[in-house]
Amino acid sequence: MAGYRHLFIPGPTNVPEEVRMAMNVSMQDMRAPDFPEFTKPLFEKVQRVFKNTTGRVFLYPSSGTGAWEAAIQNTLCPGDKVLMSRFGQFSHLWVDMAQRLGLDVDVIDCDWGTGVPVEQYAERLKADTCHRIKAVFATHNETATGVTSDIKGVRAALDAANHPALLMVDGVSSIGSIEFDQDAWGVDCAVSGSQKGFMLPAGLGILSVSKWALDAHKRSEYPRTFFSFEDMIANNDNGYFPYTPATQLLRGLDTACDMIHAEGIENIWARHNRLASGVRAAVDAWGLRLCATESKWHSDTVSAILVPGDVDARDVIARAYGTYNTSLGSGLSKVMGKVFRIGHLGWMNEGMVTTALSVAEMAMIDVGMKIAPGSGVGAAISHFTATKAADATQAAA
Ligand SMILES: *Cc1c(COP(=O)(O)O)cnc(C)c1O
């Protein structure tokens, strides 16, 4: 098919040309004497994306799932009691991993379309006066349902109970795109991966840990090898890795972090909010609803859009792909067939979002949905032009 194949799934996301070119380098000697001149500043640049000034970052040649595992194995002990919540496919998978790794998991099940139940966390923590709970887990952005949770609120619940449990956060589809402040929110393990907000191909598990997580590490009793903090630290401190690093991805990560810091992390959060608000305006104009049940849960990185009960969302996605050369995100597990998702994170702008919306409109009309042509796109354009005008006024003032 002629023309670009458009990618509007919530990961892997679009890779900027600069990042692709930065990875187009010949193989490098990862034990060369000048390799640390590249890696040491890279660790700092990555850490700044998390707003982590107390601890350090680990870059594993894995996907985000590996960083989930690294966080558990390096800070906890088998049999430890932990508090988790489940409201979508990704929070489900982290619970499943914690159970399989032998943690004693207290799972709070919530409706899909909602997020971390902060009040229930607060009650559980207050009641746990002998501090049996060793860690509290929270999925910051549930990518399956387009729900963002209140991590600051989870920290407040821990503090209100004066509770020492570690705070473990899955930020795979939030960090680098929407507000995240590891220091201010007291996040001990912040999990991410390369193929979402970091605008790279898959292949890096990125884990940012606080100094308290590094303390907990000393007491942790999991057997570990590949994900071992001690092996990583011993080598990273000198700018090297305990095994072959994915050097091309690290080159790309270096450029991606430079782009993030050049744009400014707060500006990136604002851009994602503006783009997501345009998508939400389109969804309203179509007369549809998001899977996220209330505006407080709305995600600025991914929108999961519910289709009417007599429509199979998989037909919309298939039409977009087969006819219009465009990937929209599918519904996972419980919401399969009920939603299609638009990923609007990473290297994304207004023109790309309106393309996603126009293809979604064509696909929905093709499968027989009553959508007025241009209705959603028009609403998004109105939003973008209005907010762009506001930006320009601000800049001029
Ligand atoms: C994508 C994603 C993951 C899994 O990451 P992989 O890189 O596929 O292992 C975990 N959590 C969330 C919230 C995600 O969006």
The ligand as an SDF file (V2000), in Angstrom:
LIG
                    3D

 15 15  0  0  0  0  0  0  0  0999 V2000
    3.7730   -2.1730   27.9320 C   0  0  0  0  0  0  0  0  0  0  0  0
    3.5260   -2.2810   29.3980 C   0  0  0  0  0  0  0  0  0  0  0  0
    4.1520   -3.2470   30.1970 C   0  0  0  0  0  0  0  0  0  0  0  0
    4.9760   -4.3640   29.6460 C   0  0  0  0  0  0  0  0  0  0  0  0
    6.1020   -3.9500   29.0580 O   0  0  0  0  0  0  0  0  0  0  0  0
    6.8840   -4.8900   28.0450 P   0  0  0  0  0  0  0  0  0  0  0  0
    7.9590   -3.9840   27.5810 O   0  0  0  0  0  0  0  0  0  0  0  0
    5.9270   -5.3180   26.9940 O   0  0  0  0  0  0  0  0  0  0  0  0
    7.4150   -6.0500   28.8320 O   0  0  0  0  0  0  0  0  0  0  0  0
    3.9290   -3.2020   31.5550 C   0  0  0  0  0  0  0  0  0  0  0  0
    3.1320   -2.2970   32.1040 N   0  0  0  0  0  0  0  0  0  0  0  0
    2.4870   -1.3770   31.3780 C   0  0  0  0  0  0  0  0  0  0  0  0
    1.6180   -0.3980   32.0620 C   0  0  0  0  0  0  0  0  0  0  0  0
    2.6680   -1.3390   30.0000 C   0  0  0  0  0  0  0  0  0  0  0  0
    2.0320   -0.4160   29.2690 O   0  0  0  0  0  0  0  0  0  0  0  0
  1  2  1  0
  2  3  1  0
  2 14  2  0
  3  4  1  0
  3 10  2  0
  4  5  1  0
  5  6  1  0
  6  7  2  0
  6  8  1  0
  6  9  1  0
 10 11  1  0
 11 12  2  0
 12 13  1  0
 12 14  1  0
 14 15  1  0
M  END
$$$$
